[in-house]
């Protein structure tokens, strides 16, 4: 058996993590650089039975049998709550930090290396690149919320699902904004939103209310959903304007 680092992981996840990581090591052998956990499985935001377990696999290079072997791992672990792993080469990561700084900042912040060398801890992300993507993401989500509301019409469940999806997209940007403002970025969603409230001096209640409803699986009527939509929509517009005006020191 390969020596795997599962120290500090939630006990109920250890067997799945060990099994998937060992399966990856056996399948990919010398091509594999590291197996990393990422996302909510490493935070208090994880919801047993509802949240996926996310892996990031880093390779020296891809090869002809790679796709078949990844699919086989997926067949074995997909039914156990493991989502399709994010597979990248080290070269891809190094040349993509300026293109996807928000995603890589969140990976750097929230990951656990189960096998191999930790290649994510020392990622160098430029704040100018991060600010630009934050602005682009916020303005994109703002438009998507507007169009999504028009498309779902009177379908309350569809609106609720759309709002939850938008919230999940906003949280990584929230953490990135805290970094831009020189603040510590909490790994948990509500803590990060609360920290950004303090840093910006503006309420982000719509995000926190939506997160509570999601976690508690609370029932929400159509009027309340419309109110939440309007709150998130206005908040997204305000955040986009603030980031547009943000000055990043050289």
N, C-alpha and C positions, 0 to 999 in steps of 0.2 A: 504493500500500500504506500501511496505517496504521502509525504508529510504535508498536511493541510492545516492552515491557520483558521481555526473556528473560535478562538478565544473571544469572549465578550458578546457572541451572537445570542439571539433569543433562543432558548432551549428547544422550542418546538420547530425551529428552522434548521437545526444542526444536521439532522439526518439527510434532509433534502439537499442542503448545501454540500455536504460531503459526497453524496451520491452523484450529483451533477458535476462537481469539480473533478472527482476521480474519473468519471466518464469522459470528460473533456480531455484530461491528461492522457488517458488511454487511447482516445481517438486521434488526437492531433500530435501527440508525441513531441518531437523536437521543434515542430513548427510553432508551438504554443509558448508565448512569453509569460502570460499571467492570466489568472482567473480572478475576477473581482466582482463583489456584490455592490449594488448601487441602489439608491432610492429608498422608499419608505420602510423596507424590511430592516433598515438600520436605524430607524427613528421611532419615536412614540406615535407617529402617524399611522403606523402599520395596523391594518384591521384584519385580524385572523379570519380566514375564509372568504375575504373580499379583496384584499390587496394581493397583487402579483409579487413574485420574487424575481428580481431583475439582475441579470448577470452581464458583465462586460468582459469579452474575451479579446486579448491583445495577441497578435501574431507577428512572427517575423515576416511571413509572406503567406499568401493563399496558394492553393495547389488544386489539381483537378478533382480530387475526391472530397474536398472541403465541404461542398454543398450537401452531398449525400450524408456525410457524417453529422453535420449540424441538424439536418432533418431527422436523423435517427435519434439524436438527443432530444429533439423536440417531441417526438412521438413518445419517448419514455417519460418525460417530465412535464409535458404540457398539461396533462390531466391533474397534476399535483400543484398547480398554481404557478409554475415557472413560465414566464413569458419568453418569447423568442429572444435569444441573447443578442446584444449589440456586439458585432464582430468588426474589429478594425486592426490594421497593421500599425506598428509604431510609426512608420513613415507617414501614414495618413494622418495620425494624430498630430505629429509635429508640423505638418504643412496645413492644418485646418484650424489651428487655434484662433486665427484672425477671422475665419469664416463663421465659426460656431462658438464664440467666446462664452455666451450664456450657458450653453449646454456643458462645455468643458469646465467652466467655473463650478457648476453644480456637481459634476462628477468629482472634481478635485475636493470639494467640500464634503461630499457624502459618498464614501466608498470604503470598502474593506477588502484587502487583497488576501484571498484564500490560498492561492498558489502562485509561486513565482515572485519576481521583484516588483515592488510597488512603483509603477511608472506614472501614476496619476498624481501623486502627492506634490511633485515639483514642477507641474505644468506652469509655464510662464504666460500669463494672459495680460495683454495690454489693456489699460483702462479705456483708452480712446476707442478701441475695437468693441469693448464691452458696452460703453455708452451708446455707440451707434446701433448695436443690435438691440439693446434695451428699447431705444426709441422706435426702431423698426417693428419689434414685437408688439409693443404697446399700441402703436397706431394700427397695426394689422389686426390685433384682437378687437380693437375698437370698431373697425369696419365689419369684422366677422360677427360680432355681437349684434350689430344693427341688422345686417342681412339675415342672420339666423333667426332673429325675432320675427322678421317679416315672413320667413319661410315656414316656421312652425305654426303660425296662426294661433288657433285656439286650443292646440294640443298641449295640455298642461304637462304631461309626462315628458314630451319632447322638449319643452322649454326648460324643465328641470334638468334633464340630461345635458342640454346645451350649456346651462349655467355651470353645472359641475365640471364639464369639459373645459370651459373657459377659466374656471378657478384653478384647475390643475395646470393650465398653461401660464397663468399669472404668477404662481408661486415661485418658479425658478427665476423669473425676472425680479421679483421682490428681493430675493437673496442677492442677486447681482447688483441691484440698486444700493443695498446696504453696503456692499463692498466699495462701490463707487463713492459713497458718502463717507468712507473711512470708518464704518461701523462694523462690529462683529456680526456675522450672518448666522443666526440660529439655524439648526438643521430642521427643526419642527416648523410646520407651516404657520400655525397661529402665533407662535413666538416670533417668527420672522415678520409677519404682518404687523404685530404689535410694535416691534422694534422700528419698523419703517414709519409707522404712525408718529412715534416720538421724534424720529430723525427729521421728518418733513413737516411736523406740526399740523397734520391734516388727518381727519378721521378716515379709516378704512373699514367701517362697520360692515359694509355689504360683503366683503370677503370673509370676515369672521363669522357673520351670520350664516353664510352659505356653507362654510366649513362645519359649523356646528350641526346644521341640518343634515349634511352628508354623513357625518360620523354617527349621529343619533338615529339616522334613517327616519327623521321626523316627517310627519305629514304636513304639507303646505298647500293651502288653497290657491286658486288662480289669481286672486287679487294680491296675495302675499308674494307670489312668484313674479308678478308684474312689478311690484315694488322693489323686489330684489334685483330684477333685471335693470330697472332704471337706476338703482344705486350703483350697480357694477358698471353700467354704461357710462354714467357721469364720472365715476371714479377713474375709469380707464382713460377717458378724455383728459382729465386733469393731470394724471400721471404722465401722459404723453407730452403735454405742454411743459411740465416741469423738467422732464428729461431733455426736451428740445432746447431748453434755456440753460442746461447744466454746463458749467465750465469745468473741464478736466485739466488739472495741472500737468505740465509737460514732465 
